[in-house]
Amino acid sequence: MKLDYGKKYPLSPFDSNSLDLDLSVQLHATAPNKVDLLSFTLIDPKDLVNFESINPKKRSFELWNHTCFEAFFKLPDGSYFEFNFALNFAWNCYYFTSYRSSPLTEFPVNDSLIARDILLSKDKKILIAKIPQEVKDILNKNRVKCSFTAVIKDRENRTHYYALKHADGKPNFHHADSFILEI
């Protein structure tokens, strides 16, 4: 499916035991077929989500063990980038040469302020993140498929998984069939 810039794409829960949340993602571009910014929106009117503090405002490892948003960008050769963003400006960017390739490699970026802005209200959180220039240069030269997800920890420390598409019998955001949007 061709990406429609500015459109809100809802993230669906993996199973029926997930929290009653409204999660979505939007991509923003300054030129056609270019990715510049992502915005993730979480609406949580019942205050169910745990936003524990984890290494605020810096590159942090294993954000998926906490509440975070994720963006995946897959290149034609099967390699892909994974971004993790937390609502306290913590972030990371990984590069995989193939499906879940090891070792887990942090992609070098010069910009330390990837999570750019966070708008918070009582029941709505919006995270705006920029794609670092080093990654944009690679993405914007290729036909890219992408996927967007969220890992949500509730107040009882249970984990819930949300994605554009769940393509496996278990939460697996790296599955090739989950990359459904094309830039």
TIRO-2110 file (N, C-alpha, C; in Angstrom, 1 decimal):
// TIRO-2110
0.8, -1.2, 0.0, N, 1, A
0.0, 0.0, 0.0, CA, 1, A
0.9, 1.2, 0.0, C, 1, A
0.6, 2.2, -0.9, N, 2, A
1.4, 3.4, -1.0, CA, 2, A
1.1, 4.3, 0.2, C, 2, A
2.1, 4.8, 0.8, N, 3, A
2.0, 5.7, 1.9, CA, 3, A
1.3, 7.0, 1.5, C, 3, A
0.3, 7.4, 2.3, N, 4, A
-0.4, 8.7, 2.2, CA, 4, A
0.2, 9.6, 3.3, C, 4, A
1.0, 10.6, 2.9, N, 5, A
1.6, 11.5, 3.9, CA, 5, A
0.6, 12.3, 4.6, C, 5, A
0.7, 12.4, 5.9, N, 6, A
-0.2, 13.2, 6.7, CA, 6, A
-1.4, 12.4, 7.2, C, 6, A
-1.6, 11.3, 6.5, N, 7, A
-2.8, 10.4, 7.0, CA, 7, A
-2.4, 9.8, 8.3, C, 7, A
-3.4, 9.7, 9.2, N, 8, A
-3.2, 9.0, 10.4, CA, 8, A
-3.5, 7.5, 10.2, C, 8, A
-2.5, 6.7, 10.5, N, 9, A
-2.6, 5.2, 10.4, CA, 9, A
-2.8, 4.7, 11.8, C, 9, A
-3.9, 4.0, 12.1, N, 10, A
-4.1, 3.4, 13.4, CA, 10, A
-3.3, 2.2, 13.7, C, 10, A
-2.9, 2.0, 14.9, N, 11, A
-2.1, 0.8, 15.3, CA, 11, A
-3.1, -0.1, 16.1, C, 11, A
-3.2, -1.3, 15.6, N, 12, A
-4.1, -2.3, 16.2, CA, 12, A
-3.5, -3.1, 17.3, C, 12, A
-4.3, -3.5, 18.3, N, 13, A
-3.7, -4.4, 19.3, CA, 13, A
-3.5, -5.8, 18.8, C, 13, A
-2.5, -6.5, 19.4, N, 14, A
-2.2, -7.8, 19.0, CA, 14, A
-3.3, -8.8, 19.4, C, 14, A
-3.9, -8.6, 20.6, N, 15, A
-4.9, -9.5, 21.0, CA, 15, A
-6.0, -8.8, 21.7, C, 15, A
-7.1, -9.5, 22.1, N, 16, A
-8.3, -8.9, 22.7, CA, 16, A
-8.0, -8.5, 24.1, C, 16, A
-6.9, -8.9, 24.7, N, 17, A
-6.6, -8.5, 26.1, CA, 17, A
-5.9, -7.2, 26.2, C, 17, A
-5.7, -6.5, 25.1, N, 18, A
-5.0, -5.3, 25.1, CA, 18, A
-5.8, -4.2, 25.7, C, 18, A
-5.1, -3.1, 26.0, N, 19, A
-5.7, -1.9, 26.6, CA, 19, A
-6.6, -1.2, 25.6, C, 19, A
-7.6, -0.5, 26.2, N, 20, A
-8.5, 0.3, 25.4, CA, 20, A
-7.8, 1.7, 25.1, C, 20, A
-7.0, 1.7, 24.0, N, 21, A
-6.2, 2.9, 23.7, CA, 21, A
-6.5, 3.3, 22.3, C, 21, A
-6.2, 4.5, 21.9, N, 22, A
-6.3, 4.9, 20.5, CA, 22, A
-4.8, 5.3, 20.2, C, 22, A
-4.2, 4.5, 19.3, N, 23, A
-2.8, 4.7, 18.9, CA, 23, A
-2.8, 5.0, 17.4, C, 23, A
-2.0, 5.9, 17.0, N, 24, A
-1.8, 6.2, 15.5, CA, 24, A
-0.5, 6.8, 15.2, C, 24, A
-0.1, 6.7, 13.9, N, 25, A
1.1, 7.3, 13.5, CA, 25, A
0.9, 8.1, 12.2, C, 25, A
1.6, 9.2, 12.0, N, 26, A
1.6, 9.9, 10.8, CA, 26, A
3.0, 10.2, 10.3, C, 26, A
3.2, 10.2, 9.0, N, 27, A
4.5, 10.6, 8.4, CA, 27, A
4.4, 11.9, 7.8, C, 27, A
5.4, 12.8, 7.9, N, 28, A
5.4, 14.1, 7.3, CA, 28, A
6.6, 14.2, 6.4, C, 28, A
6.5, 14.9, 5.3, N, 29, A
7.6, 15.1, 4.4, CA, 29, A
7.6, 16.5, 3.8, C, 29, A
8.8, 17.0, 3.5, N, 30, A
9.0, 18.3, 2.9, CA, 30, A
9.0, 18.2, 1.4, C, 30, A
9.1, 17.0, 0.9, N, 31, A
9.1, 16.7, -0.6, CA, 31, A
8.4, 15.3, -0.8, C, 31, A
7.9, 15.1, -2.0, N, 32, A
7.3, 13.8, -2.3, CA, 32, A
8.3, 12.7, -2.1, C, 32, A
7.8, 11.6, -1.6, N, 33, A
8.6, 10.3, -1.4, CA, 33, A
9.8, 10.5, -0.5, C, 33, A
9.7, 11.5, 0.4, N, 34, A
10.8, 11.7, 1.4, CA, 34, A
10.2, 11.6, 2.8, C, 34, A
11.0, 11.1, 3.7, N, 35, A
10.5, 11.0, 5.1, CA, 35, A
11.3, 12.0, 5.9, C, 35, A
10.6, 12.8, 6.6, N, 36, A
11.3, 13.8, 7.5, CA, 36, A
11.0, 13.6, 8.9, C, 36, A
9.7, 13.6, 9.2, N, 37, A
9.2, 13.5, 10.6, CA, 37, A
8.2, 12.4, 10.7, C, 37, A
8.1, 11.9, 11.9, N, 38, A
7.0, 10.9, 12.3, CA, 38, A
6.3, 11.5, 13.5, C, 38, A
5.0, 11.3, 13.6, N, 39, A
4.3, 11.7, 14.8, CA, 39, A
3.5, 10.5, 15.3, C, 39, A
3.7, 10.2, 16.5, N, 40, A
2.9, 9.1, 17.1, CA, 40, A
1.9, 9.7, 18.1, C, 40, A
0.7, 9.3, 18.1, N, 41, A
-0.3, 9.8, 19.0, CA, 41, A
-0.9, 8.6, 19.9, C, 41, A
-0.9, 8.9, 21.2, N, 42, A
-1.5, 7.9, 22.1, CA, 42, A
-2.6, 8.6, 22.9, C, 42, A
-3.8, 8.1, 22.8, N, 43, A
-4.9, 8.6, 23.6, CA, 43, A
-5.3, 7.6, 24.6, C, 43, A
-5.1, 8.0, 25.9, N, 44, A
-5.3, 7.1, 27.0, CA, 44, A
-6.2, 7.7, 28.1, C, 44, A
-7.5, 7.8, 27.8, N, 45, A
-8.4, 8.6, 28.7, CA, 45, A
-8.5, 7.9, 30.1, C, 45, A
-8.2, 6.6, 30.2, N, 46, A
-8.3, 6.0, 31.5, CA, 46, A
-7.0, 5.9, 32.3, C, 46, A
-6.0, 6.5, 31.8, N, 47, A
-4.7, 6.6, 32.4, CA, 47, A
-4.1, 5.2, 32.7, C, 47, A
-4.1, 4.3, 31.7, N, 48, A
-3.7, 2.9, 31.9, CA, 48, A
-2.3, 2.6, 31.6, C, 48, A
-1.6, 3.6, 30.9, N, 49, A
-0.2, 3.4, 30.4, CA, 49, A
0.8, 3.8, 31.5, C, 49, A
1.8, 3.0, 31.6, N, 50, A
2.9, 3.3, 32.5, CA, 50, A
4.0, 4.0, 31.7, C, 50, A
4.4, 5.2, 32.1, N, 51, A
5.4, 6.0, 31.5, CA, 51, A
6.6, 6.1, 32.4, C, 51, A
7.1, 5.0, 32.9, N, 52, A
8.2, 5.0, 33.8, CA, 52, A
9.4, 5.7, 33.2, C, 52, A
10.2, 6.3, 34.0, N, 53, A
11.4, 7.1, 33.6, CA, 53, A
12.5, 6.1, 33.2, C, 53, A
13.1, 6.3, 32.0, N, 54, A
14.2, 5.5, 31.5, CA, 54, A
15.2, 6.4, 30.8, C, 54, A
16.3, 6.6, 31.3, N, 55, A
17.4, 7.4, 30.6, CA, 55, A
16.8, 8.5, 29.7, C, 55, A
16.2, 9.5, 30.3, N, 56, A
15.6, 10.5, 29.5, CA, 56, A
16.6, 11.3, 28.7, C, 56, A
16.1, 11.7, 27.5, N, 57, A
16.8, 12.6, 26.6, CA, 57, A
18.1, 12.1, 26.0, C, 57, A
18.2, 10.8, 25.9, N, 58, A
19.5, 10.3, 25.3, CA, 58, A
19.2, 8.9, 24.6, C, 58, A
20.2, 8.5, 23.9, N, 59, A
20.2, 7.2, 23.2, CA, 59, A
20.2, 6.1, 24.3, C, 59, A
19.2, 5.2, 24.2, N, 60, A
19.0, 4.2, 25.2, CA, 60, A
18.8, 2.8, 24.6, C, 60, A
19.4, 1.8, 25.2, N, 61, A
19.3, 0.5, 24.7, CA, 61, A
18.0, -0.2, 25.3, C, 61, A
17.4, -1.1, 24.5, N, 62, A
16.3, -1.9, 24.9, CA, 62, A
15.1, -1.1, 25.3, C, 62, A
14.7, -0.1, 24.6, N, 63, A
13.5, 0.7, 24.9, CA, 63, A
12.3, -0.2, 24.8, C, 63, A
12.3, -1.3, 24.0, N, 64, A
11.2, -2.1, 23.8, CA, 64, A
10.8, -2.9, 25.1, C, 64, A
11.6, -2.8, 26.1, N, 65, A
11.2, -3.3, 27.4, CA, 65, A
10.4, -2.3, 28.3, C, 65, A
10.0, -1.2, 27.7, N, 66, A
9.3, -0.1, 28.3, CA, 66, A
8.2, 0.3, 27.3, C, 66, A
7.4, 1.3, 27.7, N, 67, A
6.5, 1.9, 26.7, CA, 67, A
7.3, 2.7, 25.7, C, 67, A
7.1, 2.3, 24.4, N, 68, A
7.8, 3.0, 23.4, CA, 68, A
7.1, 2.9, 22.0, C, 68, A
7.4, 3.8, 21.1, N, 69, A
6.9, 3.7, 19.7, CA, 69, A
8.1, 3.2, 18.9, C, 69, A
7.7, 2.5, 17.8, N, 70, A
8.8, 2.0, 16.9, CA, 70, A
8.4, 2.2, 15.5, C, 70, A
9.5, 2.5, 14.7, N, 71, A
9.3, 2.6, 13.2, CA, 71, A
10.4, 1.7, 12.6, C, 71, A
9.9, 1.0, 11.5, N, 72, A
10.8, 0.1, 10.8, CA, 72, A
10.8, 0.5, 9.3, C, 72, A
12.0, 0.6, 8.7, N, 73, A
12.1, 1.0, 7.3, CA, 73, A
13.0, -0.1, 6.6, C, 73, A
12.4, -0.8, 5.7, N, 74, A
13.1, -1.9, 5.0, CA, 74, A
13.5, -1.5, 3.6, C, 74, A
14.8, -1.8, 3.3, N, 75, A
15.3, -1.5, 2.0, CA, 75, A
15.1, -2.6, 1.0, C, 75, A
15.3, -2.4, -0.3, N, 76, A
15.0, -3.5, -1.3, CA, 76, A
15.9, -4.7, -1.0, C, 76, A
17.1, -4.6, -0.5, N, 77, A
18.0, -5.8, -0.3, CA, 77, A
17.6, -6.6, 1.0, C, 77, A
16.5, -6.2, 1.7, N, 78, A
16.1, -6.9, 2.9, CA, 78, A
16.7, -6.4, 4.2, C, 78, A
17.6, -5.5, 4.1, N, 79, A
18.2, -4.8, 5.3, CA, 79, A
17.1, -3.8, 5.8, C, 79, A
17.2, -3.5, 7.1, N, 80, A
16.2, -2.5, 7.6, CA, 80, A
16.7, -1.8, 8.8, C, 80, A
16.1, -0.6, 9.1, N, 81, A
16.3, 0.2, 10.2, CA, 81, A
15.2, 0.0, 11.2, C, 81, A
15.5, 0.0, 12.5, N, 82, A
14.5, 0.0, 13.5, CA, 82, A
14.8, 1.2, 14.4, C, 82, A
13.7, 2.1, 14.6, N, 83, A
13.8, 3.2, 15.5, CA, 83, A
12.9, 2.9, 16.7, C, 83, A
13.4, 3.3, 17.9, N, 84, A
12.6, 3.2, 19.1, CA, 84, A
12.6, 4.6, 19.7, C, 84, A
11.4, 5.0, 20.2, N, 85, A
11.2, 6.4, 20.7, CA, 85, A
10.3, 6.3, 22.0, C, 85, A
10.8, 6.9, 23.1, N, 86, A
10.0, 6.9, 24.3, CA, 86, A
9.5, 8.3, 24.6, C, 86, A
8.5, 8.4, 25.4, N, 87, A
7.9, 9.7, 25.7, CA, 87, A
8.7, 10.6, 26.7, C, 87, A
10.0, 10.3, 26.8, N, 88, A
10.9, 11.2, 27.6, CA, 88, A
12.1, 11.6, 26.8, C, 88, A
12.0, 11.5, 25.5, N, 89, A
13.1, 11.8, 24.5, CA, 89, A
14.1, 10.8, 24.4, C, 89, A
14.0, 9.7, 25.1, N, 90, A
15.0, 8.5, 24.9, CA, 90, A
14.7, 7.9, 23.5, C, 90, A
15.7, 7.4, 22.9, N, 91, A
15.6, 6.9, 21.5, CA, 91, A
16.7, 5.9, 21.2, C, 91, A
16.6, 5.2, 20.1, N, 92, A
17.7, 4.4, 19.5, CA, 92, A
17.3, 4.1, 18.1, C, 92, A
18.4, 3.8, 17.3, N, 93, A
18.3, 3.4, 15.9, CA, 93, A
19.2, 2.2, 15.7, C, 93, A
18.6, 1.2, 15.2, N, 94, A
19.4, -0.1, 14.9, CA, 94, A
19.3, -0.3, 13.4, C, 94, A
20.3, -1.1, 13.0, N, 95, A
20.4, -1.5, 11.6, CA, 95, A
20.6, -3.0, 11.5, C, 95, A
19.7, -3.7, 10.7, N, 96, A
19.8, -5.1, 10.6, CA, 96, A
20.1, -5.4, 9.1, C, 96, A
21.1, -6.3, 8.9, N, 97, A
21.4, -6.6, 7.5, CA, 97, A
20.4, -7.6, 6.9, C, 97, A
19.7, -8.3, 7.8, N, 98, A
18.6, -9.2, 7.4, CA, 98, A
17.7, -9.5, 8.6, C, 98, A
16.7, -10.3, 8.4, N, 99, A
15.7, -10.6, 9.5, CA, 99, A
16.4, -10.9, 10.8, C, 99, A
16.2, -10.0, 11.8, N, 100, A
16.8, -10.1, 13.1, CA, 100, A
18.2, -10.5, 13.2, C, 100, A
19.0, -10.0, 12.2, N, 101, A
20.4, -10.3, 12.2, CA, 101, A
21.2, -9.9, 13.5, C, 101, A
22.2, -10.7, 13.8, N, 102, A
23.0, -10.5, 15.0, CA, 102, A
24.4, -10.1, 14.5, C, 102, A
25.1, -9.4, 15.3, N, 103, A
24.7, -8.8, 16.6, CA, 103, A
23.8, -7.6, 16.4, C, 103, A
23.1, -7.2, 17.4, N, 104, A
22.2, -6.0, 17.3, CA, 104, A
23.2, -4.8, 17.1, C, 104, A
23.0, -4.0, 16.1, N, 105, A
23.9, -3.0, 15.7, CA, 105, A
23.2, -1.6, 15.8, C, 105, A
23.7, -0.8, 16.7, N, 106, A
23.2, 0.6, 16.7, CA, 106, A
23.8, 1.3, 15.5, C, 106, A
22.9, 2.0, 14.8, N, 107, A
23.3, 2.7, 13.6, CA, 107, A
23.9, 4.1, 14.0, C, 107, A
25.1, 4.4, 13.6, N, 108, A
25.7, 5.7, 14.0, CA, 108, A
25.0, 6.9, 13.4, C, 108, A
24.5, 7.8, 14.3, N, 109, A
23.9, 9.1, 13.9, CA, 109, A
24.6, 10.2, 14.7, C, 109, A
24.8, 11.3, 14.1, N, 110, A
25.4, 12.4, 14.8, CA, 110, A
24.5, 13.2, 15.6, C, 110, A
23.2, 13.2, 15.3, N, 111, A
22.2, 14.0, 16.0, CA, 111, A
21.7, 13.3, 17.2, C, 111, A
21.8, 14.0, 18.3, N, 112, A
21.4, 13.4, 19.6, CA, 112, A
19.9, 13.7, 19.9, C, 112, A
19.3, 14.6, 19.2, N, 113, A
17.9, 15.0, 19.5, CA, 113, A
17.0, 14.4, 18.4, C, 113, A
16.8, 13.1, 18.4, N, 114, A
15.9, 12.5, 17.4, CA, 114, A
14.5, 12.7, 17.8, C, 114, A
14.1, 12.4, 19.1, N, 115, A
12.8, 12.7, 19.5, CA, 115, A
12.7, 14.2, 19.8, C, 115, A
12.0, 14.9, 18.9, N, 116, A
12.1, 16.4, 18.8, CA, 116, A
11.1, 17.1, 19.7, C, 116, A
9.9, 16.6, 19.9, N, 117, A
8.9, 17.3, 20.6, CA, 117, A
7.9, 16.3, 21.2, C, 117, A
7.5, 16.6, 22.4, N, 118, A
6.5, 15.8, 23.1, CA, 118, A
5.4, 16.7, 23.6, C, 118, A
4.2, 16.4, 23.2, N, 119, A
3.1, 17.2, 23.6, CA, 119, A
2.2, 16.3, 24.6, C, 119, A
2.0, 16.8, 25.8, N, 120, A
1.4, 16.0, 26.8, CA, 120, A
0.1, 16.7, 27.3, C, 120, A
-1.0, 16.0, 27.4, N, 121, A
-2.1, 16.5, 28.1, CA, 121, A
-2.6, 15.4, 29.0, C, 121, A
-3.7, 15.6, 29.7, N, 122, A
-4.1, 14.6, 30.7, CA, 122, A
-4.3, 13.2, 30.0, C, 122, A
-4.9, 13.1, 28.8, N, 123, A
-5.2, 11.8, 28.2, CA, 123, A
-4.6, 11.6, 26.8, C, 123, A
-3.8, 12.6, 26.4, N, 124, A
-3.3, 12.5, 25.0, CA, 124, A
-1.8, 12.8, 25.0, C, 124, A
-1.0, 12.0, 24.4, N, 125, A
0.4, 12.1, 24.3, CA, 125, A
0.8, 12.1, 22.8, C, 125, A
1.6, 13.1, 22.3, N, 126, A
2.0, 13.1, 21.0, CA, 126, A
3.6, 13.2, 21.0, C, 126, A
4.2, 12.3, 20.3, N, 127, A
5.7, 12.3, 20.2, CA, 127, A
6.0, 12.6, 18.7, C, 127, A
6.8, 13.6, 18.5, N, 128, A
7.3, 14.0, 17.1, CA, 128, A
8.8, 13.7, 17.1, C, 128, A
9.1, 12.8, 16.1, N, 129, A
10.5, 12.4, 16.0, CA, 129, A
11.0, 12.7, 14.6, C, 129, A
12.2, 13.1, 14.4, N, 130, A
12.8, 13.3, 13.1, CA, 130, A
13.7, 12.1, 12.7, C, 130, A
13.7, 11.9, 11.4, N, 131, A
14.6, 10.9, 10.9, CA, 131, A
16.0, 11.5, 10.7, C, 131, A
17.0, 11.0, 11.3, N, 132, A
18.4, 11.6, 11.2, CA, 132, A
18.8, 11.6, 9.8, C, 132, A
19.6, 12.6, 9.4, N, 133, A
20.0, 12.8, 8.0, CA, 133, A
20.8, 11.6, 7.5, C, 133, A
21.6, 11.0, 8.3, N, 134, A
22.3, 9.8, 7.8, CA, 134, A
21.4, 8.7, 7.3, C, 134, A
20.2, 8.5, 8.0, N, 135, A
19.3, 7.5, 7.6, CA, 135, A
18.4, 8.0, 6.4, C, 135, A
18.0, 9.3, 6.5, N, 136, A
17.2, 9.9, 5.4, CA, 136, A
17.9, 9.8, 4.1, C, 136, A
19.3, 10.0, 4.1, N, 137, A
20.0, 9.9, 2.8, CA, 137, A
19.9, 8.5, 2.2, C, 137, A
19.9, 7.5, 3.0, N, 138, A
19.7, 6.1, 2.6, CA, 138, A
18.3, 5.8, 2.1, C, 138, A
17.3, 6.2, 3.0, N, 139, A
15.9, 5.9, 2.7, CA, 139, A
15.5, 6.6, 1.4, C, 139, A
15.9, 7.9, 1.3, N, 140, A
15.4, 8.7, 0.2, CA, 140, A
15.9, 8.3, -1.2, C, 140, A
16.9, 7.4, -1.2, N, 141, A
17.5, 6.9, -2.5, CA, 141, A
16.9, 5.6, -2.9, C, 141, A
16.0, 5.0, -2.1, N, 142, A
15.5, 3.7, -2.3, CA, 142, A
14.0, 3.6, -2.2, C, 142, A
13.5, 2.5, -2.8, N, 143, A
12.1, 2.2, -2.5, CA, 143, A
12.0, 1.5, -1.2, C, 143, A
11.3, 2.1, -0.3, N, 144, A
11.3, 1.6, 1.1, CA, 144, A
9.9, 1.1, 1.5, C, 144, A
9.9, 0.0, 2.3, N, 145, A
8.7, -0.4, 2.9, CA, 145, A
8.8, -0.1, 4.4, C, 145, A
7.7, 0.2, 5.0, N, 146, A
7.8, 0.6, 6.4, CA, 146, A
6.7, 0.0, 7.2, C, 146, A
6.9, -0.1, 8.5, N, 147, A
5.9, -0.6, 9.5, CA, 147, A
6.1, 0.3, 10.8, C, 147, A
5.0, 0.4, 11.5, N, 148, A
5.0, 1.2, 12.7, CA, 148, A
4.3, 0.5, 13.8, C, 148, A
4.9, 0.5, 15.0, N, 149, A
4.4, -0.3, 16.1, CA, 149, A
4.5, 0.5, 17.4, C, 149, A
3.9, -0.1, 18.5, N, 150, A
4.1, 0.4, 19.8, CA, 150, A
4.1, -0.8, 20.8, C, 150, A
5.0, -0.6, 21.8, N, 151, A
5.1, -1.5, 22.9, CA, 151, A
4.6, -0.7, 24.1, C, 151, A
3.5, -1.2, 24.7, N, 152, A
2.9, -0.4, 25.8, CA, 152, A
2.9, -1.3, 27.1, C, 152, A
3.5, -0.7, 28.1, N, 153, A
3.4, -1.3, 29.5, CA, 153, A
2.3, -0.6, 30.2, C, 153, A
1.4, -1.4, 30.9, N, 154, A
0.3, -0.9, 31.6, CA, 154, A
0.8, -0.6, 33.1, C, 154, A
-0.1, -0.1, 33.9, N, 155, A
0.3, 0.2, 35.3, CA, 155, A
0.6, -1.0, 36.1, C, 155, A
0.2, -2.2, 35.7, N, 156, A
0.5, -3.4, 36.4, CA, 156, A
1.7, -4.1, 35.7, C, 156, A
2.4, -3.4, 34.9, N, 157, A
3.6, -3.8, 34.2, CA, 157, A
3.4, -5.0, 33.2, C, 157, A
2.2, -5.1, 32.7, N, 158, A
2.0, -6.1, 31.6, CA, 158, A
2.3, -5.4, 30.3, C, 158, A
2.7, -6.2, 29.3, N, 159, A
3.1, -5.7, 28.0, CA, 159, A
2.0, -5.9, 27.0, C, 159, A
1.8, -4.9, 26.2, N, 160, A
0.8, -4.9, 25.1, CA, 160, A
1.4, -4.5, 23.9, C, 160, A
1.0, -5.1, 22.7, N, 161, A
1.7, -4.9, 21.5, CA, 161, A
0.7, -4.3, 20.4, C, 161, A
1.0, -3.3, 19.8, N, 162, A
0.2, -2.6, 18.7, CA, 162, A
1.0, -2.5, 17.5, C, 162, A
0.4, -2.6, 16.3, N, 163, A
1.1, -2.5, 15.0, CA, 163, A
0.1, -2.2, 13.9, C, 163, A
0.6, -1.7, 12.8, N, 164, A
-0.2, -1.5, 11.6, CA, 164, A
-0.8, -2.8, 11.2, C, 164, A
0.1, -3.9, 11.3, N, 165, A
-0.4, -5.2, 10.9, CA, 165, A
0.4, -6.2, 11.7, C, 165, A
-0.3, -7.2, 12.3, N, 166, A
0.3, -8.3, 13.0, CA, 166, A
0.4, -9.5, 12.0, C, 166, A
1.6, -9.9, 11.6, N, 167, A
1.7, -10.8, 10.5, CA, 167, A
2.1, -12.2, 11.0, C, 167, A
2.1, -12.4, 12.3, N, 168, A
2.6, -13.7, 12.9, CA, 168, A
1.7, -14.1, 14.0, C, 168, A
1.8, -15.3, 14.4, N, 169, A
1.0, -15.8, 15.5, CA, 169, A
1.4, -15.3, 16.9, C, 169, A
2.5, -14.6, 16.9, N, 170, A
3.0, -13.9, 18.2, CA, 170, A
3.4, -12.5, 17.8, C, 170, A
3.5, -11.6, 18.8, N, 171, A
4.0, -10.3, 18.4, CA, 171, A
5.4, -10.4, 17.8, C, 171, A
5.5, -10.0, 16.6, N, 172, A
6.8, -10.0, 15.9, CA, 172, A
6.8, -8.9, 14.9, C, 172, A
7.4, -7.8, 15.4, N, 173, A
7.4, -6.6, 14.5, CA, 173, A
8.4, -6.6, 13.4, C, 173, A
9.3, -7.6, 13.4, N, 174, A
10.3, -7.7, 12.4, CA, 174, A
9.8, -8.6, 11.2, C, 174, A
8.7, -9.2, 11.3, N, 175, A
8.2, -10.1, 10.3, CA, 175, A
8.1, -9.4, 8.9, C, 175, A
8.5, -10.0, 7.8, N, 176, A
8.5, -9.3, 6.5, CA, 176, A
7.1, -8.9, 6.1, C, 176, A
6.1, -9.6, 6.4, N, 177, A
4.7, -9.3, 6.0, CA, 177, A
4.1, -8.1, 6.8, C, 177, A
4.8, -7.6, 7.8, N, 178, A
4.3, -6.5, 8.6, CA, 178, A
4.7, -5.2, 7.9, C, 178, A
5.6, -5.2, 7.0, N, 179, A
6.1, -4.0, 6.3, CA, 179, A
5.1, -3.7, 5.2, C, 179, A
4.0, -3.0, 5.5, N, 180, A
2.9, -2.9, 4.5, CA, 180, A
2.8, -1.5, 3.8, C, 180, A
3.5, -0.5, 4.3, N, 181, A
3.4, 0.8, 3.7, CA, 181, A
4.6, 1.0, 2.8, C, 181, A
4.5, 1.6, 1.6, N, 182, A
5.6, 1.8, 0.7, CA, 182, A
5.8, 3.3, 0.5, C, 182, A
7.0, 3.7, 0.7, N, 183, A
7.4, 5.1, 0.4, CA, 183, A
7.9, 5.2, -1.0, C, 183, A
END
